[in-house]
Each structure stands twice: as structure tokens, then as C-alpha cells.
Amino acid sequence: MSKDNHIPDGALPTELEPLLEAMAENVHDEWAAQRRSEGWSFGIRRDDDLKQHPCLVAYDELTETEREYDRRTAMATLDFIQRMGYRIVKDE
């Protein structure tokens, strides 16, 4: 895995931007589903004892800061795929 194939910040090809956003939403949805399966529910503040979390909402209801966290996770996944030598090609 060469550093040469690393996606530099801001260098995501334009055609992958919708994929990045879809992946970020999926990251959030999977996280939320896992939390709910563990008995967590929405709460104004995070409370580990009551298993409540303020981010247990739909992706589009998250703050931009929270959505950016999910985007970074998605970007890291895209970067990893590229560093492993794979290409992402959309079927037309």
C-alpha cells in the first residue's frame, strides 16, 4: 500500500461526491441501528447509563459537524479501497 495512492484532502473526484455522501449516510444508519439493537434511544444528551444519545436521529437531522464526522469515515474507506489497488466504477 503505497502512500502515492492516498486521496489528498479535497481531491475526491467530483463524480464520487454523491457516493461519499451516500456512504456517510450509510455509516450513520449502521451506527444507529447497532446502537438501537443494544437498547439505545434518542436523548437530548448522551447518557450511557440510560442508553440515550442525541445523534439517534435521521442523517439529515444531524448537525453539519456530525455529518462531517461520518463523511470522514466514508472518505477513509474510499481512500483505503484506492490504496488497496481497487477502482470504483459506476455501472451506467
N, C-alpha and C positions, 0 to 999 in steps of 0.2 A: 504494500500500500504506500504509494509514493505521495509525498506532500504536493507534488506537481499537479495532481488531480483534485486537490481541495477546492471547493467552491468559495472564492473570496467573498467577504461581506458585500452585499449589494450586487453580486454578479449572477444571480439566478436568471437564466434565460426567461424572457418575457412570456414565452409560451408555457412555462412551468408555473407561473404565478397562480393560476386557478387550481392547479394540483396542490401547491403548497397550502393554499387556504383550505382546500378540502381535507388535506391531511391533518392540518391543525384542528379543524373541527372534529375529525375522527379521533384524534388524540384526546381531546377533551371528552367526547362522548364515551370513549372506552374507560377513561379515568373515572368519570361519573358513574358509569354502570358498575364498575368494580366497587366503588365506594358504597353505592346503594345495595349491592349484593352483600356487603359487610354490615348492613344495618344503618348506614349514614343517611341523613336527610338534610334538607336545606335549613340553615340557621343564619341569623343576622351576623353572628360572629362564629368563628371556628371554636368549637368546644369538643375536645377529644373525649371527655367523659360522657357527654350526651350524644356523641357522634353526630355533630351538626357542623355544616360547612357552608360558607356564603357563596361558594362557586358551584354549588349543585343546582345550576340553572342551565338553560339552553345556551349554546355557544354564543349566539347573537345577543344574549343578555349580559355577557361578561364585560368587564371593563376592557378598554383597549390594552391596558397593561397585562391583564390576564390572557387576552387573546395573543399578545406578543410572546408570552411565555410558551404557549402552545405552538406558535409559528417557529420559535427557535428549536423546539423539539423536532418538529417536522423537517426543518431545514437540516438539522443534524442527521436525520435519517436519509434525506436526499443526498447529502454530502457523503455519507457512508456508502450508499449504493454506488455513487460515482467512483469513490476511491477503491471499491472492490472490482472496478472494471466494467460495470454494467452501464447500459444506456437506457434511458426512458424514452419510449417511442409510443405515441398515441395512435391507436387504430383510427382510421378515418371512416 
